[in-house]
């Protein structure tokens, strides 16, 4: 079994690069971006310039050619500074790039991957629909064959990066009902592909999230990604890896919450000294610190298994389930430690509290992660 905690010099270098960039370019401006609902496209392009938007893209296609552990280490650092920015980074590296890296033709790779790696082109992944979220096999968007390729019609929902994207990985039904009728496509923005307005959200105010209308979108045969009918396999394969990345994001949010609570408790004076001397303050923060370390080890173990080409779907589900819960609980502890200041926008505790919740929802809800784990444990008996 792969040792999940053995980091190479290359791992530590990308971790340090991400930490330094996040401290210098992201953390000082995060409050403003979130207050103004600003998606910092310029910073996303800077992340591309230093190689963090194409970490797992092969070097021959403009990427850094690193592994999933490297991506997760960088994700934690960026998420600790701003969860919304890390969400764009997660989609760019994973949901947008990975299906092309793993299933694209050489022509598709040459056409799309260099722009994604540099962040000159922002990528998006369009699977979820108004009536198809956790049940991805029930998507209704249609792809009808034409003399020149395919015509796509339907609607997508909750599309991260959708308002700023130049290339989309889309999933549509090319066959009958059920999982074998779904195919994947990759296409630049074109007539008939219409992003909706930015959606108001509880958190991630520095991240773009839109609905997407597909109204007679015409694509050529070269847009088909993988074989016809392989779309659901591609979608789920991509999500298996993406859940590990979201676990890393959750660790970053939790770490920021723990650090904030420690700093405040150390400095805040009450009843004749710092409040950090009270066990009622110490113990919840100590508990979060211990559980964060456990979540991080689980996340790194899942990433190492992926890098070793070992089964990692269930491990990724476990990592996301555990890390997302720690993120929510650590943010709650930070708000409680800061008291009234925790509820105020003057401190980042309330933003961490809002941002943490999404990690329990996207790329598979916590209920879906439990289902994945239960099916591994109980086999056919879990299906009723």
Secondary structure by P-SEA (a helix, b strand, c coil): ccccccccaaaaaaaaaaaaaaaccccccaaaaaaacccaaaaaaaaaaacccccccccccccccccaaaaaaaaaaaaaacaaaaaaaaaaaccccccccccccaaaaaacccccccccbbbbbcccccccccccccccbbbbbccccbbbbbccccccccccccccbbbbbccccccccbbbbbbcccccccccccccccccccbbbbbbbbcccccccccccccccaaaaaaaaaaaaaaaaaaaaaaaaaaaaaaaaaaaaaccccccccccccaaaaaaaaaaaaaaaaaaaaaaaaaaaaaaccccaaaaaaaaaaaaaaaaaaaaaaaaaacccccccccaaaaaaaaaaaaacccccaaaaaaaaaaaaccccccc
